[in-house]
Amino acid sequence: MSLDQNLENLDSGQQSIHKYLVVKSKEGDRRAQSELYGLYAKAMFNICRRLMGNEDEAKDALQDAFVDAFLKIHTLENENLFSAWIKRIVVNKCINTLRKKKLEMVEINDRTDYVEEEEDTDFQKFEASRIMRAIDQISEGCRTVLNLYLFEGYDHKEIGTILGVTESASKAQYSKAKAKIRKLLMDDNSMSYG
């Protein structure tokens, strides 16, 4: 058997295991739910951590999201789409939690210009941990838009709809977030060498 065939079998085997766990979870099997949690918790926690900006709040959001997911798992029609489905629940849980905290968004007039930058290559030279620390220091509004746009792949129109702001407000928050992070990183960098 060729390497490609082995990889194909492995991929289909993993898909079968995931599908089996989802089916059993739909039947209320707590062990299967625990296994699914174990498979997805770390990746989903990373999403929560980026969006919430606080480890304890991220843990709470993660737990709440999985509780909601397992209560609603019977509504999942295609077991093969579990990963996308759970990610959507996690993102929505974080956004709703932030909304409850009265997320402060700067409403920008639709006519206001924002700076559209070509590439974010400046960030590539910094360590991920330094960037995460900088992201944690910016406002919740900026952090939320940055995470939804940069890490979760939403466009500004979608972010505006999700957060109840205009598309230009989302763009402005993203631009503001990048500028604040860049300044924090540069200030941190100058202190390191100064």
Contacts in CASP RR format, 6 or more apart in sequence:
PFRMAT RR
TARGET T0000
AUTHOR 0000-0000-0000
METHOD contacts of the structure
MODEL  1
MSLDQNLENLDSGQQSIHKYLVVKSKEGDRRAQSELYGLYAKAMFNICRR
LMGNEDEAKDALQDAFVDAFLKIHTLENENLFSAWIKRIVVNKCINTLRK
KKLEMVEINDRTDYVEEEEDTDFQKFEASRIMRAIDQISEGCRTVLNLYL
FEGYDHKEIGTILGVTESASKAQYSKAKAKIRKLLMDDNSMSYG
1 9 0 8 1.000
15 80 0 8 1.000
18 36 0 8 1.000
18 39 0 8 1.000
18 79 0 8 1.000
18 80 0 8 1.000
18 82 0 8 1.000
18 83 0 8 1.000
19 79 0 8 1.000
19 80 0 8 1.000
20 32 0 8 1.000
21 32 0 8 1.000
21 35 0 8 1.000
21 36 0 8 1.000
21 39 0 8 1.000
22 32 0 8 1.000
22 36 0 8 1.000
22 73 0 8 1.000
22 76 0 8 1.000
22 79 0 8 1.000
22 82 0 8 1.000
23 79 0 8 1.000
24 31 0 8 1.000
24 32 0 8 1.000
25 32 0 8 1.000
25 33 0 8 1.000
25 36 0 8 1.000
25 70 0 8 1.000
25 73 0 8 1.000
26 73 0 8 1.000
26 74 0 8 1.000
26 76 0 8 1.000
26 79 0 8 1.000
28 70 0 8 1.000
33 70 0 8 1.000
36 82 0 8 1.000
37 66 0 8 1.000
40 83 0 8 1.000
40 86 0 8 1.000
41 62 0 8 1.000
41 66 0 8 1.000
44 62 0 8 1.000
44 65 0 8 1.000
44 66 0 8 1.000
44 86 0 8 1.000
44 87 0 8 1.000
44 90 0 8 1.000
45 58 0 8 1.000
45 59 0 8 1.000
45 62 0 8 1.000
47 87 0 8 1.000
47 90 0 8 1.000
47 91 0 8 1.000
47 94 0 8 1.000
47 151 0 8 1.000
47 152 0 8 1.000
48 57 0 8 1.000
48 58 0 8 1.000
48 59 0 8 1.000
48 61 0 8 1.000
48 62 0 8 1.000
48 65 0 8 1.000
48 90 0 8 1.000
48 93 0 8 1.000
48 94 0 8 1.000
49 55 0 8 1.000
49 58 0 8 1.000
50 132 0 8 1.000
50 135 0 8 1.000
50 143 0 8 1.000
50 147 0 8 1.000
50 151 0 8 1.000
51 58 0 8 1.000
51 61 0 8 1.000
51 91 0 8 1.000
51 94 0 8 1.000
51 95 0 8 1.000
51 98 0 8 1.000
51 143 0 8 1.000
51 144 0 8 1.000
51 147 0 8 1.000
51 148 0 8 1.000
52 58 0 8 1.000
52 61 0 8 1.000
52 94 0 8 1.000
52 97 0 8 1.000
52 98 0 8 1.000
53 135 0 8 1.000
53 136 0 8 1.000
53 140 0 8 1.000
53 143 0 8 1.000
54 136 0 8 1.000
57 97 0 8 1.000
60 97 0 8 1.000
61 90 0 8 1.000
61 93 0 8 1.000
61 94 0 8 1.000
61 97 0 8 1.000
62 90 0 8 1.000
64 93 0 8 1.000
64 97 0 8 1.000
65 86 0 8 1.000
65 89 0 8 1.000
65 90 0 8 1.000
65 92 0 8 1.000
65 93 0 8 1.000
65 94 0 8 1.000
66 86 0 8 1.000
68 89 0 8 1.000
68 93 0 8 1.000
69 85 0 8 1.000
69 86 0 8 1.000
69 89 0 8 1.000
72 89 0 8 1.000
76 82 0 8 1.000
76 85 0 8 1.000
91 148 0 8 1.000
91 152 0 8 1.000
95 144 0 8 1.000
95 148 0 8 1.000
95 162 0 8 1.000
95 163 0 8 1.000
98 140 0 8 1.000
98 141 0 8 1.000
98 144 0 8 1.000
99 163 0 8 1.000
101 140 0 8 1.000
103 140 0 8 1.000
103 141 0 8 1.000
103 144 0 8 1.000
103 163 0 8 1.000
104 139 0 8 1.000
104 140 0 8 1.000
104 141 0 8 1.000
105 141 0 8 1.000
105 163 0 8 1.000
105 164 0 8 1.000
105 165 0 8 1.000
105 169 0 8 1.000
105 173 0 8 1.000
106 141 0 8 1.000
106 169 0 8 1.000
106 172 0 8 1.000
106 173 0 8 1.000
106 176 0 8 1.000
107 165 0 8 1.000
107 166 0 8 1.000
107 169 0 8 1.000
108 114 0 8 1.000
108 166 0 8 1.000
108 168 0 8 1.000
108 169 0 8 1.000
108 172 0 8 1.000
109 168 0 8 1.000
110 166 0 8 1.000
110 168 0 8 1.000
112 168 0 8 1.000
112 172 0 8 1.000
114 168 0 8 1.000
114 171 0 8 1.000
114 172 0 8 1.000
114 174 0 8 1.000
114 175 0 8 1.000
115 175 0 8 1.000
116 171 0 8 1.000
116 175 0 8 1.000
117 175 0 8 1.000
117 178 0 8 1.000
120 178 0 8 1.000
122 182 0 8 1.000
122 185 0 8 1.000
123 131 0 8 1.000
123 181 0 8 1.000
123 182 0 8 1.000
123 185 0 8 1.000
126 185 0 8 1.000
126 189 0 8 1.000
130 185 0 8 1.000
130 188 0 8 1.000
131 181 0 8 1.000
131 185 0 8 1.000
134 180 0 8 1.000
134 181 0 8 1.000
134 184 0 8 1.000
134 185 0 8 1.000
134 188 0 8 1.000
135 143 0 8 1.000
135 146 0 8 1.000
135 147 0 8 1.000
135 177 0 8 1.000
135 181 0 8 1.000
136 143 0 8 1.000
137 180 0 8 1.000
137 184 0 8 1.000
138 146 0 8 1.000
138 177 0 8 1.000
138 180 0 8 1.000
138 181 0 8 1.000
138 184 0 8 1.000
141 173 0 8 1.000
141 177 0 8 1.000
142 173 0 8 1.000
142 174 0 8 1.000
142 176 0 8 1.000
142 177 0 8 1.000
142 180 0 8 1.000
143 177 0 8 1.000
144 163 0 8 1.000
144 173 0 8 1.000
145 159 0 8 1.000
145 163 0 8 1.000
145 170 0 8 1.000
145 173 0 8 1.000
145 174 0 8 1.000
145 177 0 8 1.000
146 173 0 8 1.000
146 174 0 8 1.000
146 177 0 8 1.000
146 178 0 8 1.000
146 181 0 8 1.000
148 154 0 8 1.000
148 158 0 8 1.000
148 159 0 8 1.000
148 162 0 8 1.000
149 155 0 8 1.000
149 156 0 8 1.000
149 159 0 8 1.000
149 170 0 8 1.000
149 174 0 8 1.000
150 174 0 8 1.000
154 162 0 8 1.000
156 167 0 8 1.000
156 168 0 8 1.000
156 170 0 8 1.000
156 171 0 8 1.000
156 174 0 8 1.000
157 167 0 8 1.000
157 170 0 8 1.000
159 165 0 8 1.000
159 167 0 8 1.000
159 170 0 8 1.000
160 166 0 8 1.000
160 167 0 8 1.000
160 169 0 8 1.000
160 170 0 8 1.000
163 170 0 8 1.000
165 173 0 8 1.000
END
